[in-house]
Amino acid sequence: MRIHFIAIGGSAMHNIALALHAKGYKITGSDDIIHDPSKSRLERKGLLPEHFGWFPEKITSDLDAIILGMHAKEDNVELLKAQELGIKIFSYPEFLYEQSKHKTRVVIGGSHGKTTITAMILHVLNYHDKAVDYMVGAQLEGFDTMVHLTEENDFIVLEGDEYLSSPIDRRPKFHLYKPNIALLSGIAWDHINVFPTFENYVDQFQIFTDSLINGGIMVYNDEDQQVKTVVENSTNSIKKYPYTIPEYFIEDGITYLKTVEGDLPLEVFGNHNLQNIAGAKWICQHMGVDEDDFYEAIMSFKGASKRLEKVASSDSSVIFKDFAHSPSKVKATTEAVKEQFSDKKLVACLELHTYSSLNVNFLSEYRNALDKADEAIVFYSPEALKIKQLDVIREAKIAEAFQREDLIIYTDANAFKDFLFSKNLQNSVVLLMSSGNYGGLNFEEVKALI
């Protein structure tokens, strides 16, 4: 097949391009800008566009399909040419469904935890040499790509994102997969530019639950009231399997899981990760992995990239970076780190970077999110507000939203860096939470702080 990617440089898009190239498809693509690691990875396989930009002459009638990324606009000249020629246009979730119609589709959804749970499942399956197709939203240790597609594998494991599918398909991605087996980890309002009310956001998870095939399996977090309500009120003919936080204890900075196999030391920690393990165990069992085999494998799981990822550590100090940006995840991550390192000072730094987090009407959702930190810092860039065409946010509004009188606020990247690099981090844990990079913070330099 000949497939052209419009906006090939995206995280998911370039990975699907690489996966289809490995499958023997003829791949071309365009984008107006491509950053690393996408750029280098495409270049290594000969898939990097020769010139950046959009070129309608690339769209010819001998193409079998177009895959359209969210970075493109509705008036993209390549898209308009494809529509004029009548070429089949897919969003990437639509195409993944086409690739997996004859497989057992396992879809992991939720406002938070879906990347980590998907990573846990793939880690366990890989540990036991069980080959599956997959799509996950982070680079995982032991895996070359974030997408893997074959003809022969029976299962495909998909991270189910609730964001829109493409510029011309406004359906959430996870509505398109029609799972045989699914999981819902949690529901906490996000993407307010697309889902302006909490009720509208919750509706997307109801639609997802009702999209499971007849007789399908839903594994769900029984401790999240919104998830519980959505799943248990569903009239879809599915089997429902609730999960809760398993028993555990912390000793000498290590979390131990209490199991019938004995007390198992984990590389990860925090209530969310423990919930994630419980959910991943159910999914793996439905995929044919015994409980004892699951526990054997999960002990060596170190986490997905940027999910409580250890940047540096010494005998007395630790630095973590985490993708947390939504209020519920910021709160859970801060609490988890404080519980794990209760004898150390917790310095929690949050960058407000997403559309939702920089929206003045959403800020109040962060109330008490940093309460467990001994020292709390918020950074945001006025430039990011301009790029997203959002109203100016005054520092006083940030302080009011977080309800913390000693909150430290920075709007200048250099000032934030100077603050961080001037601190004495003896007997401290630094938690850097962001979906951005604090205006260009070099994490290799951060390693030298301890």
C-alpha positions, 0 to 999 in steps of 0.5 A, spaced: 500 500 500 502 507 498 500 511 504 501 519 505 501 522 512 499 529 512 503 532 519 508 526 519 512 529 524 507 528 530 509 523 536 503 518 534 504 519 527 511 518 526 511 512 530 505 509 525 509 511 519 515 507 522 510 501 524 507 501 517 514 502 513 516 496 517 510 492 515 512 493 508 508 499 506 510 505 501 510 511 506 511 518 504 509 524 508 509 532 509 509 537 515 511 544 516 516 543 522 519 536 525 523 536 531 527 531 534 526 525 536 521 524 530 526 528 525 532 523 527 527 517 527 524 518 520 531 520 517 534 513 519 528 510 515 529 514 509 522 517 511 524 524 513 520 529 507 526 532 503 523 539 504 518 542 510 512 545 508 505 542 504 506 540 497 499 538 493 503 535 488 505 530 493 497 528 493 496 523 487 491 518 485 495 512 485 495 513 493 491 508 497 490 512 503 491 519 507 493 519 514 491 526 517 494 528 523 491 533 528 497 538 527 494 540 520 488 544 519 482 543 515 484 548 509 491 544 508 492 544 501 494 537 501 488 535 504 484 539 499 487 536 494 486 529 497 479 530 498 478 533 490 481 526 488 477 522 492 482 519 496 480 515 502 482 519 508 483 516 515 485 519 522 490 515 525 485 512 530 481 510 524 487 507 521 489 503 527 482 500 527 482 498 520 489 494 522 486 491 527 479 489 525 480 482 526 484 482 532 482 482 539 482 490 541 484 492 548 483 499 549 486 503 556 482 509 557 482 514 562 484 522 564 490 519 567 494 513 568 492 510 561 500 511 558 502 507 565 497 502 565 498 500 557 506 500 559 505 496 565 501 491 560 506 491 555 512 490 560 509 484 563 507 481 556 514 482 553 517 479 559 513 473 558 515 473 550 508 474 548 508 478 542 502 483 541 501 489 536 500 496 540 500 503 540 502 507 547 503 514 548 510 514 551 517 511 549 518 504 553 524 501 555 525 495 551 521 497 545 524 500 539 517 504 537 511 506 540 507 503 535 507 496 532 503 493 527 503 486 524 498 481 520 500 475 525 499 477 532 492 476 535 492 482 540 493 489 539 493 494 546 491 501 544 492 507 549 485 510 548 486 518 548 479 522 549 482 528 545 479 529 537 481 524 532 483 529 526 481 536 524 476 533 520 473 528 525 471 531 531 470 524 535 475 522 541 480 517 538 478 512 543 470 512 540 473 509 534 477 503 537 470 498 538 474 494 544 473 487 546 477 488 552 477 495 555 479 499 562 477 506 565 482 508 570 479 515 572 475 521 570 477 528 571 475 534 567 481 536 562 481 539 554 476 544 556 477 547 549 474 541 546 469 539 552 467 546 555 463 543 561 465 537 566 458 533 564 460 534 556 467 531 558 464 525 562 459 523 556 465 521 552 467 516 557 460 513 557 460 513 549 466 509 550 463 504 555 457 503 550 462 502 544 465 496 547 463 490 543 457 486 545 459 481 551 466 485 551 470 486 558 470 493 562 475 493 567 474 499 571 477 503 577 472 502 583 475 508 587 473 513 582 466 515 583 465 518 576 468 512 573 464 507 577 458 511 575 459 511 568 461 503 568 455 501 573 450 505 569 451 502 562 446 498 559 451 495 554 451 488 555 458 487 557 462 484 563 464 489 569 471 487 573 472 493 578 479 494 581 481 497 587 488 499 591 492 493 593 495 492 600 502 495 600 507 498 605 513 502 605 519 501 608 526 504 607 523 508 601 521 502 597 514 500 596 512 493 597 506 490 594 502 485 599 500 478 595 499 471 596 506 470 593 509 474 599 511 482 599 514 484 592 518 490 592 516 495 586 520 500 582 514 505 582 510 508 588 504 512 589 496 510 590 495 512 582 501 507 580 498 501 585 491 502 582 494 502 575 498 495 577 491 492 580 488 494 573 493 492 569 493 485 572 486 484 570 487 486 563 493 481 563 489 476 566 484 477 561 489 476 556 492 469 558 497 471 563 497 468 570 497 472 577 503 469 579 507 471 572 504 478 572 507 479 579 514 476 577 514 481 571 511 487 574 517 488 580 521 490 574 517 495 571 520 502 572 515 506 569 513 510 562 518 515 560 516 522 563 512 518 568 515 519 575 522 518 571 528 519 576 532 524 573 538 524 578 539 521 586 544 521 591 544 518 598 540 524 601 536 527 595 532 525 589 530 529 583 524 526 579 520 529 572 513 527 571 508 529 565 503 531 570 499 537 568 492 536 570 489 538 577 488 531 579 494 528 577 498 534 580 495 532 586 496 525 586 503 525 584 505 530 589 502 526 595 505 520 592 512 523 592 511 525 599 508 519 602 514 515 599 519 520 602 516 522 608 523 524 611 525 529 606 523 536 604 519 536 598 520 541 593 514 541 588 515 545 581 509 545 576 509 548 569 502 551 567 503 549 560 497 546 557 491 550 554 486 548 560 491 549 565 492 556 562 485 558 562 483 563 567 476 559 568 479 552 569 485 555 574 480 554 580 481 546 579 488 546 582 486 548 589 490 544 594 493 540 588 500 542 591 498 542 599 503 536 600 509 539 598 513 543 603 515 548 598 511 549 592 513 553 585 508 555 579 512 557 573 508 559 567 510 563 560 506 569 558 509 567 551 505 561 552 498 565 553 500 569 547 501 563 542 494 559 545 491 566 544 489 566 551 487 572 556 493 574 560 493 571 567 496 575 573 500 572 578 495 574 584 490 569 580 495 564 580 496 564 588 488 565 589 487 559 585 492 554 589 490 557 595 497 557 598 499 563 601 507 561 600 506 559 593 512 561 589 510 564 582 515 565 576 514 567 569 521 568 567 524 562 565 531 564 567 529 566 574 526 560 575 532 556 573 536 561 577 532 559 583 532 552 582 540 552 581 541 556 587 537 551 592 541 547 597 537 540 596 540 536 602 535 531 604 530 534 599 526 531 593 525 535 587 519 534 583 518 537 576 511 537 573 510 539 566 508 537 559 513 542 557 520 544 559 520 550 563 522 555 557 528 550 555 530 547 562 536 542 560 535 536 564 542 534 563 544 540 567 539 539 572 542 532 574 548 536 576 544 539 582 545 533 587 
